[in-house]
Amino acid sequence: MKKLLLLILLIVSFEINAQDIHFTQYEILQTYFNPANTGDFKGNYRVSAIHRNQWRQVSKPYSTFGLGFEKSGFKFFKKLSVGFHLLNDVAGTSNFTTNRFALNLAYRIPLLDSAHELSIGFSPEFLQQSVNLNNLTFGGQFINNSFNTNNPNGEPSTNFSGAKPNFSGGIKYKILWGKNHFLKLGGGYFNFTNPEVIDGNASTFSNRLMASLGYQFPLSSRWLIYPNLFYTQQGNYRETLGGINAEWILRNGKFNYQSLLFGVVTRWQDAIAASIGLRYQSWQFGFAYDVNTSAFNVATNYRGAYEIGLVYIFNVFNEGHRKFKHCPTFI
C-alpha cells in the first residue's frame, strides 16, 4: 500500500521525489540557486521576493513563493556575507507542501588582482513537508462501479508530514573587466543529506548538481547584454536553461538610475519564457511567462507559468566625521 501511495504522489506532484523547486527568473532569488551568490551586489542589504504560479489549466495551480535577505560585508569581516531565504511550494490537489528555510554564508577571496574573485558559499537548511490525501481518489472508493467520497480509501492515514535538516554548498568565480563587463562561472551541490520525502519512506530528494555561466558586456553606452546558461542534474532528471537578457539604460545618474529589462530563455524540451522588468533607483521589478512546449502541452494548452519578482537594495552611506574649523567671533 505504501508503494501505491508513493506512486499516486508521484503522479499528482509530477516527480516530486526527484526535483527541487525551480524558477525562470533565477537572477531574482540568487541565493537559492547558489549560496556563493550571497552578497554579490552593490550595496549593504538586499531583499528579494518571487512568486511563481503554474499549470492552472491542469488542476489546482502549483504555487511557489520565495523570500530572501542578505547582508554584504561587515566591519571586521568585509569579505563575509550572510543571509537567509525561505520557500513555500504548494503542489496539486493534494496540497503537497514544501517549506524550506536556509541560512546562507559566503566568503569572497580576491585572486591575482582585484579583477578576479572566488566566492565559496554554504547553506544549512531546514526542510518541512506535508500532504493531505482527502482530496484524492483511490480505487477502494469505487464500489459496484460507483464512486463515493464517503467510502474509505483504505489508507492508514490521510495526512503525512515530516521535517528534516539539509545542506548545500556552492562556488563562484568572477572576472571583472570594468563596471558593467564581467564573467561569472558557478557550481553547486545540493541535498547533501538526501532528505526523505513526506514521512520517511524510501523516496528521497536526490543530490543535485548545478553549473552556471553568465557573461555581461556593454553593447553601447545605453545597452547591456547578458547571455547566460544554467544546467542542473538531479538523479536521472536534467534541466538546461539558456537565454539572453538585455538592459536598456534610460538614466544613469549616481542617485537617479532607471532602465528597462528584457529577456528570453528556453528550458530545453520543456518551455520557452519571455521576461520584462524595470530598474528604478534601488528597485528591480520583473515579470516572466512560460509557454509550455513539451508533450504536456496537451493538458496545459501551452499555458505554462507566470512569475513576479521584486528586489530592493539598501545603500547605507557612511560619510564619517566631518572636521570643522572654528573662527573667532568679534563683537
Secondary structure, 3 states (H helix, E strand, C coil): CHHHHHHHHHHHHCCCCCCCCCCCCCCCCHHHHCHHHCCCCCCCEEEEEEEEEECCCCCCCEEEEEEEEEEECCCCCCCEEEEEEEEEEEECCCCEEEEEEEEEEEEEEEECCCCEEEEEEEEEEEEEEEEECCCCCCHHHEECCEECCCCCCCCCCCEEEEEEEEEEEEEEEEEEEECCEEEEEEEEEECCCCCECCCCCCCECCCEEEEEEEEEEECCCCEEEEEEEEEEEECCEEEEEEEEEEEEEEEEECCEEEEEEEEEEEECCCEEEEEEEEEECCEEEEEEEEEECCCCHHHHCCEEEEEEEEEEEECCCCCCCCCCCCCCCCC
